[in-house]
Amino acid sequence: MADPIRYRIEHESRYTYAAPARYCVMRLCLKPGADARQRLLSFDVATEPAATVNAETDAFGNTRHLLNLHRQHQGLAITAASSIDVLPPDPVPEALDAGAWPRIRAKRNTFADWEFTRPSALTGPSPALAAFVRRHGIGPLDDPLTSLRRLTDTLHRRFTYSPGSTSVISPIDHILETGHGVCQDYAHVMIAIARSWGIPTRYVSGYLHVTGADGEQAPETATHAWAECRLPGLGWIGFDPTNQTLADQHHVRVAVGRDYHDVSPTRGIFRGATKSNLTVNVRIRQQSG
């Protein structure tokens, strides 16, 4: 087995206000998940100005932090620092056995898969989705794994990655009709289609580490989103349609949910200011173990 890759990640979210805010309450989803493939070595979240930050676990097993800042402030900087080892994923076969589809469909109404087989706010059916599926001949094949690989390839070919073309609240109809979007749009479309086939599929927020020819962090390194599908005998397998690949050691998972709404990195309210602006800066360094 290949050695794990160790990453040091700094994720800074900086809010500036048009006028001072009197208080702020936010929900943070910034702590990377720990499982058999990810070993979280350290995590810390700091704010400027100092705020009260308390950890909690949500219904999907993600660690969230509730931030409270009850005094006047002109802006707010939130910096999450993580050190994590990412192990290589287990090998994925070319196809599953002949009984895979019946086993998937038999579990469609189970409690464990209920949230991940139904439409959610950002992955629901629509005329635009139905037209897209018909136009490109998208449908389940005899093997679910082959079907998902084909879907990953199709979305990568049919869409153009265009930063700024959509927002975090854009419905999937935008990318379906224009062909332009970002990683969360690719993931939402894949989730909507895979769920329509009865495959439990969840949204994954995290980071993608990309290096240039000089070994330094490439501009594409940033927050990222992809889909995970639960398959018989394999468990959760990550599919990244933005990059036409399975999730690998360059993907660092932070949280999972039904769609982006469940795992947005920062979300909350402030009182006093009339307008705010958010800038995000992610730095990832690959370290020796």
C-alpha angles and dihedrals in degrees: 000000000000119000120261119261114233118215133190108204128190116186115186122188113187122190121193122189132211087225133008116288119224096210142348135206118189141171114220126200102183108117113104115237121248122220141130091302100038125053112193108210099178141350133185134169122199132179136202112238095032115258137178110264123185128182126229137166120238130212092272095053095256121140112237131182125216112215122201123184113174105179137071116284136167095213143350131228120193117190121186116190122192137177114197142166115219117199123204115267120252115266114274118217123232091247143354127246123276094263096058098100095050090050092050094049093046089062097045094106098040120121093241094058101032098100092045099049098050129075116265132198094280100029104051128131119268139167088256091055093047091050092048092051092049094045094054098036094242116172143127117286128207091278122049095211092052089046092055093046089051091048091051090052093046095052091047091053098042099046131063119216105235118170112218094019092110138021132227090266098046114128118234089251089079096062091037092056100036101030090225127108147111135264096283090055092051089049094048093052092048091049093050093051097042091050090051086060091053096253114139103241131175137189117247125202120195145102136298117210113208124175129199128226089277092056093247126126110284123222090250090067106108146105108321142187134208140154132260122203125197110228130182112266093003107062119206113001121187120228119189109194092175089066100024093239146103115259110270141165091304090064117082113193119217105169144343133218146137092285141328093298090068096053109029107151095231128012133158150096138277131195127219106024119091097210138016136195125207126205122181127200122185123190121185124183123187109222135193113257 
